[in-house]
């Protein structure tokens, strides 16, 4: 049996080479390891907070189906099989399904704690260098996560520029995952289309700070049926 470690950069999960074709089963398993939270955090699902712990994946089966280019049935069978062989645990609730990687620490714990002593002979200076590198990697990862969800891309499209500072604060508080970023782009598209309809044009655009605080209202927006004079009705 092969032993030892290789390092996989999390950025691999965003590489087009990684996601360009339907996933193999082995690739899907590695992808779950890449998508799992490396620290406790949370996501927003339909406006509700859902805690996602270290070693858990907060992706829905629908999102995994789109990412892996699999049918929903194949996703479900694959996850059930992983659960049967005790590689994952699925925790279903009214909001979503969390996937917990069993023995996550064995996959992601610090290498120097698990490799044989003969493979870990380092000077004190060498150990300090490793620690510094880990710190730098952590800082780089935080920067990449921040850059990944670019507030300015949405702000540049938003018509009412009032309250940018507060709008960005609301954005950073609510957009934590790829799912969130996709959802807020959809919500903005829905809102702009809604406001551009003739029956809604008389209403002012919400201040940027207001909309970015309540953007979930437009994530799954369905336009009410218009039956009369727009000036004589309230449209939301």
Secondary structure, DSSP 8 states (H G I E B T S, - for coil): ---S-----GGGGG-HHHHSS---HHHHHHHHHHHS-SS-EEEEETTEEEEE-TTEE---HHHHHHHHT--HHHHHHHHHHHHHTTSEEEEE-SS-EEEEETTHHHHHS-GGGTS-GGG----HHHHHHHHHHHHHHHHHHHHHHHHHS-HHHHHTT-S--TTHHHHHHHHHHH--SHHHHHHHHHHHHHHHHHHTSGGGTTS----HHHHHHSGGGGTT-------S-GGGS---
